[in-house]
Amino acid sequence: MEFLVTGGAGFVGSHLIEALLSENHSVVCLDDFSTGKKKNLETIRDKLELVEGDIRDPTIVREVVMNVDVVFHLAAQISVSRSVREPLLDASVNIEGTINLLEAIRNSPVKRFIYMSTGGAIYGEPKVIPALENTLENPISPYGLSKLVGERYLQWYHKNYGLSYSIIRPANIFGPRQDPLGEAGVISIFLGRIKNNQPLDIFGDGTDTRDYVYVKDIAEVCIKAMKSTHNDIFNAGTGKQTNVLELIRIIENVTKHETRKNFCAPRSGDVHHISLDSKNAYDKLGWKPRTDITTGISNTWEWFVTNH
């Protein structure tokens, strides 16, 4: 089968492409390299077709979908804080880009569409944690809102044009290749600052919690969703909450570094507490996360030491 991965040169996309190639699939990667990096694909570059372009460009998108069976749509504006500052950009990439892709697929051989949404931002501040897929979606950031709108458009295309799909709502993804200089991915940001002997910025009092899931586990759930026939939404997390101060303690134990902490005002759009119940993914896809947070951070730190 032939697969298209949008945002394939990014942090998650490059791990997904590696996993697909390990199963001997053919892969087309579409990326505009606004945040993705060719370095992420350097060890597999000769095994895939790489197309440089924007998911908002109708001509490029029409061309790349004409010879693929399945689309993994990972290209996105992923920063909550940037979405608050630049909601028009966020909507343009995450909503307009997704619709542009879905429109191109209407007249293509694509049989299935796997959409990378968000579980960390789509539920807002749920009353019951861990959140289930039927928990009320109540995003408090433009990012979470744009991802929810993308989901709704995908479901509309399924209803009206029969496009088979799965929606993945991941928790906070971390692992090797995540950009330590970006605005998303606190573990990589912290590790990058430790590597450069800089203090860690903590927004709020450090008691906010997140559900941290390892990137290779997310690549695995995407592939399992692709192989299924379920038109459904799947949370992908550990179900465990880790607050910022606990996270720093784990990082200090792994890196053997004591950290300096800089407490800052809370950021607009950030949720206070979230984790995800992934029972639906286990029941229907046979997926559950296999990498605990300490092992994942150890793997990520090893990558940092080698590559930065």
N, C-alpha and C positions, 0 to 999 in steps of 0.2 A: 504494500500500500504506500501511497504518497501522502505525506503530511506537510501542512504549512504551520509554522510556529511564528506568530507575530510577536515582536519583542524578543526574538530568539537570541539576540546578543546580550540580553540583560542577565541579571543575577539568576532569577528563577528559570528563564527561558533557556539559558545555556545548559543548565543541569537537565532540563527536560529533553533537550536535543541529544545530549549524551546518552540518556536512558533509551530514547527511541533508536538511536544508531546502534546501541548494544544489542537490540533485538532485530538488527539488519533491515530496518525500515529506511525508505528514502525520505529525506527531509529538505524542505525549502524554508529558509529563514528570511523573514522580512523585518527590517529594522532601520530606523532613521538615524541611529547612533547619537541621539540627543542625550541619552543616558546609558544605553548599551555600549559595549566595548568589543572591538574586534579581538582584543587580547583574550576575552572569555572563550573564544572559539578557536584559538590558535592551534590547539592539539587535534582538532577535528575538522579544520577548515577544508581539507581536501575530500571530505566525505559527504559534504552537503552543498546545496545550491544557495548562495547568499545573494539576496536582493536588497539594495539600499533604497529605502523609500518610506514615505509617510502613509499611515493607514487612512489619512484623510484625503489622499490623492486617488480619485476614482480610476484613472487610467492604470496606474501601477497595480492597484488592488484587483481590478478586473483581470489583468494579465496573470497574476500569481495564483488566483483561485481556479483557473481554467483546467489545470492538470493535477489537482489534488483531490483526495477522497475525504480527508478530515482536516478541520482547522482547529488549532489550539490558539485561542485569542488571549495573549498575555500583554500585548503592547498597551501601555497606559501611562497616565500621569499618576504617580503613586504616593505623592507626599501630601499628608493631611494639611500640614502647615502651609504649604504652597497653594493648596486648593483654597484655603481661607484668604490668602493674599491675592490670588489670581483665579477667581471662580470661572471667568470666561475661558481661560486657557484650559482649565480642568474639564469643563463641559465640552469644549471643542474636541479635545483628544478622546475623552472617555465616552462621550455620548455620540457626537458627530462621527468620530472614527469608527465606532462600533456599528452604527447604522450604515455607514458607507460600505463596510465589510459585508454586512448582512444583505444589502442590496445587490452587491456583486455576486454573492452566492446564489441568489435566486435563479440565475441563468448559468449555473455552473454544475459540474458533476459532484460537488461536495455533498457527502451523505450525512456527516455528523459534525457538530460544533461544540467544542469544550470551551467554556467561558470562565476566565479567572476573575472572580468577583472579590469581595472582602467579607470576612467574618468579624474582623477586628473593629470595623467602622460602621457596618451596616445596621447593627442592632441598637446603636446609641448606648444608653444606660439601661440595660434590661433589668427588670425587677427580680428575675430569677436567673441565677448563674450556676452552671453553664447554660448558655443559650442553645435552644433547639432551632431547627430550620423553620418551625412554625411560630417562633418568637416574633412579636411585632417588630417589623423593621422601622427604626426611628433614628436615622442617621443625624448626627449633629454637626457634620462637616460637609462642605460641597463634594469632597472626595467620596464619602460614603453615599451621598445622594446620587452622584453621577454613576456610581457602580450599580446602584439599585435601579436606576432608569435603564441602564444597559441590560440588566436582567429582564426587565419588563418588555423591552423591545425584542429580545431574543424569544421570549415566550409568545409574543405576538406573531413573530415570523413562524414559529412552530405551529401555532394554531391556524394561521392563514395559508402557509406554504408547505407545511409538513416537515420542516427542518428538524431533524433529530438533534437532541442537545443534552448536555449536562452542565450544571453550574457548580463551580467549586467556590466555596466561601472559606478561604484559609484564615487561620489565626495569624499571629505575627511571625512571619517567616524569617529565619536567620540561617547563616552558614557561609562557607567560603564563597568569595567573589562579590559579596555584598559591599557596596560602596561606603567606606567609612567617612567620606566627605559629603555624602548626601544628607537629606533631611528625614529619610525613613530608615528604620533599622537600628534600634538603639544599641543592640549588642555589637554590631560592627562599628558604630560610632564610638562606643566606649572602648573597644579594643584598639581602634585607631588612635584614640587620645592617649591611652596607656602606652602604646608603642612610641608615641612622641612626647611622653612625660608631661602630658597636659591634664588639667583637672577635668572632672566629669560634670557636665551640666545636668542638673536634676530639676525638672519643671514641676513645681509643687513641693510637697513634703516627703516624697519618696514612697508613699504608701499606695500610689496607683498600681493596679495589677494588669498583667497581660498574660496571654496564653502563647507560649513560644513553641513553634513547630519547625523542625529541621527541613532544610530545602530539599534534600533527596527524598524525604517522605512525601513532600508535596508533588514532586515529579512522579512518584509512584502512584499517588491517588489520581493524578491526571490521566495516566496511562490506563489504569483500571477503569476509570469512567469512560474513556474512549472505547474500550473493549466491551462495555456493557450496552444494553439497549434501553436503559432507563432514561426517560425524560424527567429529570428530577434535579433538586438542589441538594448539595452535600456539604455540610460543615466539615472542615479538616483541621482539627486541633487536638490537643492532648486532654482537654477538660480540666487542666490544672492552672490555677492562678499563681503568678509569681510577681511580688511587688518589686519596685525598683531597688530598694535597699537590699532585699534578698538576692536579687540578680547581681548586684555589685559584689556581694559576699562570695557568690559562686565564681564570678570572674576573677576576684582577687585570689581565691584558692587555686584556680586553674593556671593563672598567669604568674603566680608568686610575686605579684606586685601590690603594694599598698597604694590606694588611690586618694587623691584630693577631690573633695566634692564642692561643687558650686551650686547652691540652691537658687533657683530662678522662679519667677512668677509662672503660674500655670499658663499653658498655651490654649488659645481659643480653638475649639474643634476636637481637642483630645478627650477621649472618654476616660473615666476614672477606673472602672473595673469591667473586665470582660474575660470570659473563657468560653470554649465551644464544646458542646456535646456532639460527638461524631458517630453516634450509634447507627445512624442511617447509612453512613459510608461503610461501616462494618457489616451491617446486615445485608446490604444490597451489592456492595463491591468487594467485600472481604478485606477492607483496608482498615488498618489502625497504625498510628505512628510507632516507629520502631526505635527511634533515637531519643534517649533522654537528654535533658537540657545540659547536664555536665559533659556528657560525651560530645554533644554537638558543639558546645563552646570550646572544648579541647581541640576538636577538628578545625574549627574556625580560627582559633589562635595559632595553631600550627601553620595554617595557610598564611596568616598575617605575617608571622615571623619569616616565612620563606619568600613572600612576595612584596613586602613593603620595607 
